[in-house]
Amino acid sequence: MRDLPAIGGNEAVNKWGFVVMHAAVAAAFMFLLQRFVMNATQESSLLWALTFAVCAAGLAYKQSNR
């Protein structure tokens, strides 16, 4: 998937973009799942979304360092 090496600062931008994208997608997915599928409160949905965003960002960061 990432066969071409990034040049200069592009590597850092790609890495953090990857981490942020994963966190945003995980947060959106969890919020929508909790709020509309499981009919949870907005506060609970936001808390779960934040939790999943932090976990997804951590996993994406670890994966980008491989």
PQR file of N, CA, C, O and H, with PARSE charges and radii, in Angstrom:
ATOM      1  N   MET A   1       0.817  -1.174   0.000 -0.4000 1.5000
ATOM      2  CA  MET A   1       0.000   0.000   0.000 -0.0000 2.0000
ATOM      3  C   MET A   1       0.870   1.251   0.000  0.5500 1.7000
ATOM      4  O   MET A   1       0.572   2.194  -0.733 -0.5500 1.4000
ATOM      5  N   ARG A   2       1.928   1.291   0.791 -0.4000 1.5000
ATOM      6  CA  ARG A   2       2.821   2.441   0.842 -0.0000 2.0000
ATOM      7  C   ARG A   2       4.192   2.035   0.323  0.5500 1.7000
ATOM      8  O   ARG A   2       5.153   1.983   1.092 -0.5500 1.4000
ATOM      9  H   ARG A   2       2.170   0.525   1.387  0.4000 1.0000
ATOM     10  N   ASP A   3       4.296   1.751  -0.950 -0.4000 1.5000
ATOM     11  CA  ASP A   3       5.555   1.305  -1.520 -0.0000 2.0000
ATOM     12  C   ASP A   3       6.508   2.453  -1.799  0.5500 1.7000
ATOM     13  O   ASP A   3       7.724   2.266  -1.750 -0.5500 1.4000
ATOM     14  H   ASP A   3       3.516   1.793  -1.575  0.4000 1.0000
ATOM     15  N   LEU A   4       5.986   3.633  -2.091 -0.4000 1.5000
ATOM     16  CA  LEU A   4       6.830   4.759  -2.438 -0.0000 2.0000
ATOM     17  C   LEU A   4       7.216   5.537  -1.181  0.5500 1.7000
ATOM     18  O   LEU A   4       6.349   5.877  -0.375 -0.5500 1.4000
ATOM     19  H   LEU A   4       4.999   3.784  -2.131  0.4000 1.0000
ATOM     20  N   PRO A   5       8.491   5.817  -1.008 -0.5600 1.5000
ATOM     21  CA  PRO A   5       8.893   6.600   0.163  0.2800 2.0000
ATOM     22  C   PRO A   5       8.485   8.060   0.006  0.5500 1.7000
ATOM     23  O   PRO A   5       8.541   8.617  -1.091 -0.5500 1.4000
ATOM     24  N   ALA A   6       8.082   8.661   1.090 -0.4000 1.5000
ATOM     25  CA  ALA A   6       7.718  10.074   1.065 -0.0000 2.0000
ATOM     26  C   ALA A   6       8.998  10.909   1.112  0.5500 1.7000
ATOM     27  O   ALA A   6      10.012  10.477   1.661 -0.5500 1.4000
ATOM     28  H   ALA A   6       8.036   8.209   1.981  0.4000 1.0000
ATOM     29  N   ILE A   7       8.941  12.079   0.544 -0.4000 1.5000
ATOM     30  CA  ILE A   7      10.112  12.947   0.464 -0.0000 2.0000
ATOM     31  C   ILE A   7       9.952  14.096   1.452  0.5500 1.7000
ATOM     32  O   ILE A   7       8.925  14.776   1.452 -0.5500 1.4000
ATOM     33  H   ILE A   7       8.117  12.430   0.098  0.4000 1.0000
ATOM     34  N   GLY A   8      10.956  14.315   2.289 -0.4000 1.5000
ATOM     35  CA  GLY A   8      10.971  15.454   3.195 -0.0000 2.0000
ATOM     36  C   GLY A   8       9.867  15.414   4.222  0.5500 1.7000
ATOM     37  O   GLY A   8       9.671  14.398   4.889 -0.5500 1.4000
ATOM     38  H   GLY A   8      11.790  13.762   2.288  0.4000 1.0000
ATOM     39  N   GLY A   9       9.127  16.532   4.359 -0.4000 1.5000
ATOM     40  CA  GLY A   9       8.081  16.672   5.353 -0.0000 2.0000
ATOM     41  C   GLY A   9       6.793  15.976   4.983  0.5500 1.7000
ATOM     42  O   GLY A   9       5.879  15.887   5.802 -0.5500 1.4000
ATOM     43  H   GLY A   9       9.286  17.357   3.817  0.4000 1.0000
ATOM     44  N   ASN A  10       6.704  15.479   3.756 -0.4000 1.5000
ATOM     45  CA  ASN A  10       5.481  14.798   3.339 -0.0000 2.0000
ATOM     46  C   ASN A  10       5.204  13.560   4.175  0.5500 1.7000
ATOM     47  O   ASN A  10       4.048  13.197   4.392 -0.5500 1.4000
ATOM     48  H   ASN A  10       7.446  15.552   3.091  0.4000 1.0000
ATOM     49  N   GLU A  11       6.252  12.919   4.639 -0.4000 1.5000
ATOM     50  CA  GLU A  11       6.062  11.708   5.442 -0.0000 2.0000
ATOM     51  C   GLU A  11       5.325  12.019   6.740  0.5500 1.7000
ATOM     52  O   GLU A  11       4.431  11.275   7.143 -0.5500 1.4000
ATOM     53  H   GLU A  11       7.191  13.213   4.462  0.4000 1.0000
ATOM     54  N   ALA A  12       5.696  13.108   7.390 -0.4000 1.5000
ATOM     55  CA  ALA A  12       5.039  13.495   8.639 -0.0000 2.0000
ATOM     56  C   ALA A  12       3.592  13.884   8.389  0.5500 1.7000
ATOM     57  O   ALA A  12       2.709  13.543   9.177 -0.5500 1.4000
ATOM     58  H   ALA A  12       6.423  13.712   7.063  0.4000 1.0000
ATOM     59  N   VAL A  13       3.345  14.595   7.299 -0.4000 1.5000
ATOM     60  CA  VAL A  13       1.971  14.996   6.960 -0.0000 2.0000
ATOM     61  C   VAL A  13       1.133  13.769   6.662  0.5500 1.7000
ATOM     62  O   VAL A  13      -0.006  13.669   7.120 -0.5500 1.4000
ATOM     63  H   VAL A  13       4.062  14.872   6.659  0.4000 1.0000
ATOM     64  N   ASN A  14       1.682  12.834   5.901 -0.4000 1.5000
ATOM     65  CA  ASN A  14       0.949  11.605   5.583 -0.0000 2.0000
ATOM     66  C   ASN A  14       0.660  10.798   6.839  0.5500 1.7000
ATOM     67  O   ASN A  14      -0.430  10.247   6.991 -0.5500 1.4000
ATOM     68  H   ASN A  14       2.607  12.915   5.529  0.4000 1.0000
ATOM     69  N   LYS A  15       1.635  10.729   7.737 -0.4000 1.5000
ATOM     70  CA  LYS A  15       1.477   9.955   8.970 -0.0000 2.0000
ATOM     71  C   LYS A  15       0.367  10.541   9.839  0.5500 1.7000
ATOM     72  O   LYS A  15      -0.520   9.813  10.287 -0.5500 1.4000
ATOM     73  H   LYS A  15       2.520  11.177   7.613  0.4000 1.0000
ATOM     74  N   TRP A  16       0.411  11.857  10.080 -0.4000 1.5000
ATOM     75  CA  TRP A  16      -0.587  12.468  10.949 -0.0000 2.0000
ATOM     76  C   TRP A  16      -1.942  12.548  10.265  0.5500 1.7000
ATOM     77  O   TRP A  16      -2.973  12.489  10.935 -0.5500 1.4000
ATOM     78  H   TRP A  16       1.131  12.448   9.716  0.4000 1.0000
ATOM     79  N   GLY A  17      -1.962  12.681   8.955 -0.4000 1.5000
ATOM     80  CA  GLY A  17      -3.224  12.640   8.226 -0.0000 2.0000
ATOM     81  C   GLY A  17      -3.884  11.275   8.357  0.5500 1.7000
ATOM     82  O   GLY A  17      -5.101  11.173   8.512 -0.5500 1.4000
ATOM     83  H   GLY A  17      -1.124  12.729   8.411  0.4000 1.0000
ATOM     84  N   PHE A  18      -3.079  10.240   8.295 -0.4000 1.5000
ATOM     85  CA  PHE A  18      -3.541   8.866   8.470 -0.0000 2.0000
ATOM     86  C   PHE A  18      -4.144   8.673   9.859  0.5500 1.7000
ATOM     87  O   PHE A  18      -5.205   8.066  10.000 -0.5500 1.4000
ATOM     88  H   PHE A  18      -2.091  10.323   8.170  0.4000 1.0000
ATOM     89  N   VAL A  19      -3.472   9.187  10.876 -0.4000 1.5000
ATOM     90  CA  VAL A  19      -3.931   9.057  12.265 -0.0000 2.0000
ATOM     91  C   VAL A  19      -5.239   9.823  12.462  0.5500 1.7000
ATOM     92  O   VAL A  19      -6.190   9.294  13.039 -0.5500 1.4000
ATOM     93  H   VAL A  19      -2.610   9.681  10.762  0.4000 1.0000
ATOM     94  N   VAL A  20      -5.287  11.060  11.986 -0.4000 1.5000
ATOM     95  CA  VAL A  20      -6.487  11.895  12.143 -0.0000 2.0000
ATOM     96  C   VAL A  20      -7.667  11.305  11.386  0.5500 1.7000
ATOM     97  O   VAL A  20      -8.790  11.310  11.890 -0.5500 1.4000
ATOM     98  H   VAL A  20      -4.515  11.490  11.517  0.4000 1.0000
ATOM     99  N   MET A  21      -7.425  10.795  10.180 -0.4000 1.5000
ATOM    100  CA  MET A  21      -8.504  10.192   9.402 -0.0000 2.0000
ATOM    101  C   MET A  21      -9.095   8.980  10.127  0.5500 1.7000
ATOM    102  O   MET A  21     -10.315   8.820  10.176 -0.5500 1.4000
ATOM    103  H   MET A  21      -6.513  10.791   9.771  0.4000 1.0000
ATOM    104  N   HIS A  22      -8.245   8.142  10.679 -0.4000 1.5000
ATOM    105  CA  HIS A  22      -8.742   6.979  11.404 -0.0000 2.0000
ATOM    106  C   HIS A  22      -9.542   7.381  12.642  0.5500 1.7000
ATOM    107  O   HIS A  22     -10.579   6.786  12.937 -0.5500 1.4000
ATOM    108  H   HIS A  22      -7.255   8.272  10.639  0.4000 1.0000
ATOM    109  N   ALA A  23      -9.064   8.378  13.355 -0.4000 1.5000
ATOM    110  CA  ALA A  23      -9.771   8.845  14.544 -0.0000 2.0000
ATOM    111  C   ALA A  23     -11.128   9.429  14.174  0.5500 1.7000
ATOM    112  O   ALA A  23     -12.119   9.164  14.854 -0.5500 1.4000
ATOM    113  H   ALA A  23      -8.221   8.861  13.115  0.4000 1.0000
ATOM    114  N   ALA A  24     -11.188  10.213  13.117 -0.4000 1.5000
ATOM    115  CA  ALA A  24     -12.448  10.837  12.701 -0.0000 2.0000
ATOM    116  C   ALA A  24     -13.464   9.801  12.228  0.5500 1.7000
ATOM    117  O   ALA A  24     -14.646   9.887  12.562 -0.5500 1.4000
ATOM    118  H   ALA A  24     -10.383  10.429  12.564  0.4000 1.0000
ATOM    119  N   VAL A  25     -13.010   8.839  11.463 -0.4000 1.5000
ATOM    120  CA  VAL A  25     -13.919   7.793  10.969 -0.0000 2.0000
ATOM    121  C   VAL A  25     -14.434   6.945  12.126  0.5500 1.7000
ATOM    122  O   VAL A  25     -15.619   6.615  12.173 -0.5500 1.4000
ATOM    123  H   VAL A  25     -12.050   8.769  11.192  0.4000 1.0000
ATOM    124  N   ALA A  26     -13.562   6.594  13.050 -0.4000 1.5000
ATOM    125  CA  ALA A  26     -13.990   5.791  14.199 -0.0000 2.0000
ATOM    126  C   ALA A  26     -14.988   6.560  15.063  0.5500 1.7000
ATOM    127  O   ALA A  26     -15.976   5.994  15.530 -0.5500 1.4000
ATOM    128  H   ALA A  26     -12.600   6.862  13.012  0.4000 1.0000
ATOM    129  N   ALA A  27     -14.728   7.842  15.273 -0.4000 1.5000
ATOM    130  CA  ALA A  27     -15.632   8.659  16.090 -0.0000 2.0000
ATOM    131  C   ALA A  27     -16.998   8.790  15.416  0.5500 1.7000
ATOM    132  O   ALA A  27     -18.033   8.638  16.066 -0.5500 1.4000
ATOM    133  H   ALA A  27     -13.925   8.302  14.894  0.4000 1.0000
ATOM    134  N   ALA A  28     -16.998   9.068  14.128 -0.4000 1.5000
ATOM    135  CA  ALA A  28     -18.267   9.217  13.410 -0.0000 2.0000
ATOM    136  C   ALA A  28     -19.049   7.906  13.411  0.5500 1.7000
ATOM    137  O   ALA A  28     -20.259   7.898  13.640 -0.5500 1.4000
ATOM    138  H   ALA A  28     -16.157   9.191  13.600  0.4000 1.0000
ATOM    139  N   PHE A  29     -18.360   6.809  13.157 -0.4000 1.5000
ATOM    140  CA  PHE A  29     -19.032   5.507  13.142 -0.0000 2.0000
ATOM    141  C   PHE A  29     -19.643   5.189  14.506  0.5500 1.7000
ATOM    142  O   PHE A  29     -20.797   4.768  14.590 -0.5500 1.4000
ATOM    143  H   PHE A  29     -17.378   6.815  12.971  0.4000 1.0000
ATOM    144  N   MET A  30     -18.874   5.391  15.561 -0.4000 1.5000
ATOM    145  CA  MET A  30     -19.366   5.040  16.889 -0.0000 2.0000
ATOM    146  C   MET A  30     -20.499   5.958  17.314  0.5500 1.7000
ATOM    147  O   MET A  30     -21.470   5.505  17.921 -0.5500 1.4000
ATOM    148  H   MET A  30     -17.937   5.733  15.493  0.4000 1.0000
ATOM    149  N   PHE A  31     -20.386   7.259  16.999 -0.4000 1.5000
ATOM    150  CA  PHE A  31     -21.459   8.183  17.345 -0.0000 2.0000
ATOM    151  C   PHE A  31     -22.750   7.785  16.653  0.5500 1.7000
ATOM    152  O   PHE A  31     -23.797   7.707  17.295 -0.5500 1.4000
ATOM    153  H   PHE A  31     -19.597   7.627  16.506  0.4000 1.0000
ATOM    154  N   LEU A  32     -22.691   7.530  15.346 -0.4000 1.5000
ATOM    155  CA  LEU A  32     -23.898   7.166  14.596 -0.0000 2.0000
ATOM    156  C   LEU A  32     -24.481   5.839  15.072  0.5500 1.7000
ATOM    157  O   LEU A  32     -25.699   5.686  15.167 -0.5500 1.4000
ATOM    158  H   LEU A  32     -21.840   7.593  14.824  0.4000 1.0000
ATOM    159  N   LEU A  33     -23.613   4.889  15.367 -0.4000 1.5000
ATOM    160  CA  LEU A  33     -24.082   3.594  15.855 -0.0000 2.0000
ATOM    161  C   LEU A  33     -24.793   3.744  17.197  0.5500 1.7000
ATOM    162  O   LEU A  33     -25.898   3.235  17.379 -0.5500 1.4000
ATOM    163  H   LEU A  33     -22.624   5.013  15.289  0.4000 1.0000
ATOM    164  N   GLN A  34     -24.164   4.434  18.122 -0.4000 1.5000
ATOM    165  CA  GLN A  34     -24.756   4.603  19.449 -0.0000 2.0000
ATOM    166  C   GLN A  34     -26.030   5.434  19.406  0.5500 1.7000
ATOM    167  O   GLN A  34     -27.042   5.072  20.006 -0.5500 1.4000
ATOM    168  H   GLN A  34     -23.266   4.848  17.974  0.4000 1.0000
ATOM    169  N   ARG A  35     -25.969   6.545  18.693 -0.4000 1.5000
ATOM    170  CA  ARG A  35     -27.078   7.507  18.725 -0.0000 2.0000
ATOM    171  C   ARG A  35     -28.310   7.012  17.989  0.5500 1.7000
ATOM    172  O   ARG A  35     -29.424   7.117  18.503 -0.5500 1.4000
ATOM    173  H   ARG A  35     -25.147   6.839  18.205  0.4000 1.0000
ATOM    174  N   PHE A  36     -28.122   6.474  16.793 -0.4000 1.5000
ATOM    175  CA  PHE A  36     -29.275   6.167  15.955 -0.0000 2.0000
ATOM    176  C   PHE A  36     -29.638   4.684  15.904  0.5500 1.7000
ATOM    177  O   PHE A  36     -30.809   4.348  15.727 -0.5500 1.4000
ATOM    178  H   PHE A  36     -27.218   6.389  16.376  0.4000 1.0000
ATOM    179  N   VAL A  37     -28.675   3.810  16.052 -0.4000 1.5000
ATOM    180  CA  VAL A  37     -28.982   2.374  16.019 -0.0000 2.0000
ATOM    181  C   VAL A  37     -29.344   1.878  17.412  0.5500 1.7000
ATOM    182  O   VAL A  37     -30.296   1.117  17.582 -0.5500 1.4000
ATOM    183  H   VAL A  37     -27.724   4.083  16.195  0.4000 1.0000
ATOM    184  N   MET A  38     -28.573   2.315  18.411 -0.4000 1.5000
ATOM    185  CA  MET A  38     -28.801   1.827  19.770 -0.0000 2.0000
ATOM    186  C   MET A  38     -29.619   2.802  20.622  0.5500 1.7000
ATOM    187  O   MET A  38     -29.902   2.514  21.784 -0.5500 1.4000
ATOM    188  H   MET A  38     -27.799   2.934  18.272  0.4000 1.0000
ATOM    189  N   ASN A  39     -30.000   3.942  20.061 -0.4000 1.5000
ATOM    190  CA  ASN A  39     -30.836   4.943  20.728 -0.0000 2.0000
ATOM    191  C   ASN A  39     -30.282   5.396  22.074  0.5500 1.7000
ATOM    192  O   ASN A  39     -31.026   5.544  23.043 -0.5500 1.4000
ATOM    193  H   ASN A  39     -29.770   4.176  19.116  0.4000 1.0000
ATOM    194  N   ALA A  40     -28.980   5.612  22.127 -0.4000 1.5000
ATOM    195  CA  ALA A  40     -28.342   6.098  23.351 -0.0000 2.0000
ATOM    196  C   ALA A  40     -28.499   7.614  23.437  0.5500 1.7000
ATOM    197  O   ALA A  40     -28.859   8.268  22.459 -0.5500 1.4000
ATOM    198  H   ALA A  40     -28.375   5.491  21.340  0.4000 1.0000
ATOM    199  N   THR A  41     -28.225   8.156  24.606 -0.4000 1.5000
ATOM    200  CA  THR A  41     -28.296   9.611  24.771 -0.0000 2.0000
ATOM    201  C   THR A  41     -27.144  10.260  24.017  0.5500 1.7000
ATOM    202  O   THR A  41     -26.171   9.597  23.659 -0.5500 1.4000
ATOM    203  H   THR A  41     -27.932   7.624  25.401  0.4000 1.0000
ATOM    204  N   GLN A  42     -27.264  11.557  23.781 -0.4000 1.5000
ATOM    205  CA  GLN A  42     -26.224  12.274  23.056 -0.0000 2.0000
ATOM    206  C   GLN A  42     -24.913  12.293  23.849  0.5500 1.7000
ATOM    207  O   GLN A  42     -23.834  12.154  23.272 -0.5500 1.4000
ATOM    208  H   GLN A  42     -28.054  12.096  24.072  0.4000 1.0000
ATOM    209  N   GLU A  43     -25.007  12.463  25.153 -0.4000 1.5000
ATOM    210  CA  GLU A  43     -23.809  12.488  25.987 -0.0000 2.0000
ATOM    211  C   GLU A  43     -23.080  11.145  25.945  0.5500 1.7000
ATOM    212  O   GLU A  43     -21.857  11.101  25.816 -0.5500 1.4000
ATOM    213  H   GLU A  43     -25.883  12.576  25.621  0.4000 1.0000
ATOM    214  N   SER A  44     -23.830  10.066  26.053 -0.4000 1.5000
ATOM    215  CA  SER A  44     -23.235   8.741  25.997 -0.0000 2.0000
ATOM    216  C   SER A  44     -22.617   8.470  24.627  0.5500 1.7000
ATOM    217  O   SER A  44     -21.535   7.893  24.525 -0.5500 1.4000
ATOM    218  H   SER A  44     -24.823  10.103  26.158  0.4000 1.0000
ATOM    219  N   SER A  45     -23.314   8.890  23.589 -0.4000 1.5000
ATOM    220  CA  SER A  45     -22.803   8.694  22.230 -0.0000 2.0000
ATOM    221  C   SER A  45     -21.505   9.454  22.023  0.5500 1.7000
ATOM    222  O   SER A  45     -20.569   8.926  21.423 -0.5500 1.4000
ATOM    223  H   SER A  45     -24.193   9.359  23.672  0.4000 1.0000
ATOM    224  N   LEU A  46     -21.435  10.685  22.510 -0.4000 1.5000
ATOM    225  CA  LEU A  46     -20.214  11.476  22.372 -0.0000 2.0000
ATOM    226  C   LEU A  46     -19.068  10.887  23.177  0.5500 1.7000
ATOM    227  O   LEU A  46     -17.921  10.912  22.731 -0.5500 1.4000
ATOM    228  H   LEU A  46     -22.195  11.114  22.998  0.4000 1.0000
ATOM    229  N   LEU A  47     -19.362  10.363  24.350 -0.4000 1.5000
ATOM    230  CA  LEU A  47     -18.324   9.739  25.161 -0.0000 2.0000
ATOM    231  C   LEU A  47     -17.752   8.507  24.473  0.5500 1.7000
ATOM    232  O   LEU A  47     -16.535   8.327  24.434 -0.5500 1.4000
ATOM    233  H   LEU A  47     -20.294  10.343  24.713  0.4000 1.0000
ATOM    234  N   TRP A  48     -18.614   7.663  23.933 -0.4000 1.5000
ATOM    235  CA  TRP A  48     -18.155   6.481  23.203 -0.0000 2.0000
ATOM    236  C   TRP A  48     -17.387   6.874  21.947  0.5500 1.7000
ATOM    237  O   TRP A  48     -16.384   6.247  21.604 -0.5500 1.4000
ATOM    238  H   TRP A  48     -19.603   7.809  23.964  0.4000 1.0000
ATOM    239  N   ALA A  49     -17.858   7.912  21.264 -0.4000 1.5000
ATOM    240  CA  ALA A  49     -17.167   8.382  20.058 -0.0000 2.0000
ATOM    241  C   ALA A  49     -15.764   8.866  20.412  0.5500 1.7000
ATOM    242  O   ALA A  49     -14.807   8.553  19.704 -0.5500 1.4000
ATOM    243  H   ALA A  49     -18.672   8.421  21.542  0.4000 1.0000
ATOM    244  N   LEU A  50     -15.632   9.616  21.486 -0.4000 1.5000
ATOM    245  CA  LEU A  50     -14.330  10.097  21.916 -0.0000 2.0000
ATOM    246  C   LEU A  50     -13.414   8.935  22.289  0.5500 1.7000
ATOM    247  O   LEU A  50     -12.237   8.928  21.930 -0.5500 1.4000
ATOM    248  H   LEU A  50     -16.410   9.870  22.061  0.4000 1.0000
ATOM    249  N   THR A  51     -13.950   7.967  23.000 -0.4000 1.5000
ATOM    250  CA  THR A  51     -13.170   6.797  23.403 -0.0000 2.0000
ATOM    251  C   THR A  51     -12.652   6.039  22.182  0.5500 1.7000
ATOM    252  O   THR A  51     -11.475   5.683  22.120 -0.5500 1.4000
ATOM    253  H   THR A  51     -14.906   7.973  23.291  0.4000 1.0000
ATOM    254  N   PHE A  52     -13.531   5.796  21.216 -0.4000 1.5000
ATOM    255  CA  PHE A  52     -13.119   5.066  20.021 -0.0000 2.0000
ATOM    256  C   PHE A  52     -12.157   5.883  19.168  0.5500 1.7000
ATOM    257  O   PHE A  52     -11.271   5.320  18.524 -0.5500 1.4000
ATOM    258  H   PHE A  52     -14.487   6.086  21.266  0.4000 1.0000
ATOM    259  N   ALA A  53     -12.322   7.202  19.155 -0.4000 1.5000
ATOM    260  CA  ALA A  53     -11.404   8.051  18.390 -0.0000 2.0000
ATOM    261  C   ALA A  53      -9.994   7.978  18.971  0.5500 1.7000
ATOM    262  O   ALA A  53      -9.017   7.885  18.229 -0.5500 1.4000
ATOM    263  H   ALA A  53     -13.042   7.658  19.678  0.4000 1.0000
ATOM    264  N   VAL A  54      -9.892   8.021  20.291 -0.4000 1.5000
ATOM    265  CA  VAL A  54      -8.580   7.936  20.940 -0.0000 2.0000
ATOM    266  C   VAL A  54      -7.947   6.574  20.678  0.5500 1.7000
ATOM    267  O   VAL A  54      -6.756   6.492  20.379 -0.5500 1.4000
ATOM    268  H   VAL A  54     -10.686   8.097  20.894  0.4000 1.0000
ATOM    269  N   CYS A  55      -8.722   5.522  20.787 -0.4000 1.5000
ATOM    270  CA  CYS A  55      -8.195   4.171  20.528 -0.0000 2.0000
ATOM    271  C   CYS A  55      -7.773   4.013  19.070  0.5500 1.7000
ATOM    272  O   CYS A  55      -6.711   3.458  18.788 -0.5500 1.4000
ATOM    273  H   CYS A  55      -9.689   5.589  21.030  0.4000 1.0000
ATOM    274  N   ALA A  56      -8.583   4.491  18.161 -0.4000 1.5000
ATOM    275  CA  ALA A  56      -8.254   4.390  16.736 -0.0000 2.0000
ATOM    276  C   ALA A  56      -7.014   5.206  16.409  0.5500 1.7000
ATOM    277  O   ALA A  56      -6.174   4.764  15.626 -0.5500 1.4000
ATOM    278  H   ALA A  56      -9.445   4.942  18.390  0.4000 1.0000
ATOM    279  N   ALA A  57      -6.887   6.389  16.996 -0.4000 1.5000
ATOM    280  CA  ALA A  57      -5.699   7.211  16.757 -0.0000 2.0000
ATOM    281  C   ALA A  57      -4.451   6.513  17.282  0.5500 1.7000
ATOM    282  O   ALA A  57      -3.405   6.522  16.633 -0.5500 1.4000
ATOM    283  H   ALA A  57      -7.570   6.748  17.632  0.4000 1.0000
ATOM    284  N   GLY A  58      -4.566   5.912  18.453 -0.4000 1.5000
ATOM    285  CA  GLY A  58      -3.428   5.179  19.005 -0.0000 2.0000
ATOM    286  C   GLY A  58      -3.021   4.005  18.139  0.5500 1.7000
ATOM    287  O   GLY A  58      -1.833   3.790  17.903 -0.5500 1.4000
ATOM    288  H   GLY A  58      -5.416   5.904  18.981  0.4000 1.0000
ATOM    289  N   LEU A  59      -3.984   3.251  17.667 -0.4000 1.5000
ATOM    290  CA  LEU A  59      -3.678   2.117  16.800 -0.0000 2.0000
ATOM    291  C   LEU A  59      -3.102   2.569  15.468  0.5500 1.7000
ATOM    292  O   LEU A  59      -2.159   1.958  14.964 -0.5500 1.4000
ATOM    293  H   LEU A  59      -4.949   3.426  17.859  0.4000 1.0000
ATOM    294  N   ALA A  60      -3.651   3.625  14.895 -0.4000 1.5000
ATOM    295  CA  ALA A  60      -3.133   4.136  13.620 -0.0000 2.0000
ATOM    296  C   ALA A  60      -1.714   4.664  13.784  0.5500 1.7000
ATOM    297  O   ALA A  60      -0.874   4.483  12.902 -0.5500 1.4000
ATOM    298  H   ALA A  60      -4.416   4.121  15.304  0.4000 1.0000
ATOM    299  N   TYR A  61      -1.448   5.315  14.910 -0.4000 1.5000
ATOM    300  CA  TYR A  61      -0.094   5.821  15.162 -0.0000 2.0000
ATOM    301  C   TYR A  61       0.902   4.668  15.271  0.5500 1.7000
ATOM    302  O   TYR A  61       1.983   4.709  14.683 -0.5500 1.4000
ATOM    303  H   TYR A  61      -2.130   5.462  15.626  0.4000 1.0000
ATOM    304  N   LYS A  62       0.525   3.645  16.028 -0.4000 1.5000
ATOM    305  CA  LYS A  62       1.403   2.480  16.172 -0.0000 2.0000
ATOM    306  C   LYS A  62       1.622   1.803  14.823  0.5500 1.7000
ATOM    307  O   LYS A  62       2.736   1.376  14.518 -0.5500 1.4000
ATOM    308  H   LYS A  62      -0.353   3.612  16.505  0.4000 1.0000
ATOM    309  N   GLN A  63       0.583   1.702  14.026 -0.4000 1.5000
ATOM    310  CA  GLN A  63       0.687   1.054  12.723 -0.0000 2.0000
ATOM    311  C   GLN A  63       1.557   1.884  11.774  0.5500 1.7000
ATOM    312  O   GLN A  63       2.294   1.320  10.966 -0.5500 1.4000
ATOM    313  H   GLN A  63      -0.322   2.049  14.274  0.4000 1.0000
ATOM    314  N   SER A  64       1.481   3.190  11.861 -0.4000 1.5000
ATOM    315  CA  SER A  64       2.276   4.031  10.957 -0.0000 2.0000
ATOM    316  C   SER A  64       3.765   4.001  11.299  0.5500 1.7000
ATOM    317  O   SER A  64       4.597   4.385  10.477 -0.5500 1.4000
ATOM    318  H   SER A  64       0.882   3.648  12.518  0.4000 1.0000
ATOM    319  N   ASN A  65       4.099   3.557  12.480 -0.4000 1.5000
ATOM    320  CA  ASN A  65       5.511   3.449  12.875 -0.0000 2.0000
ATOM    321  C   ASN A  65       6.135   2.122  12.477  0.5500 1.7000
ATOM    322  O   ASN A  65       7.328   1.921  12.705 -0.5500 1.4000
ATOM    323  H   ASN A  65       3.423   3.246  13.148  0.4000 1.0000
ATOM    324  N   ARG A  66       5.388   1.230  11.904 -0.4000 1.5000
ATOM    325  CA  ARG A  66       5.930  -0.077  11.521 -0.0000 2.0000
ATOM    326  C   ARG A  66       6.824   0.012  10.343  0.5500 1.7000
ATOM    327  O   ARG A  66       7.360  -1.003   9.896 -0.5500 1.4000
ATOM    328  H   ARG A  66       4.418   1.393  11.719  0.4000 1.0000
TER
END
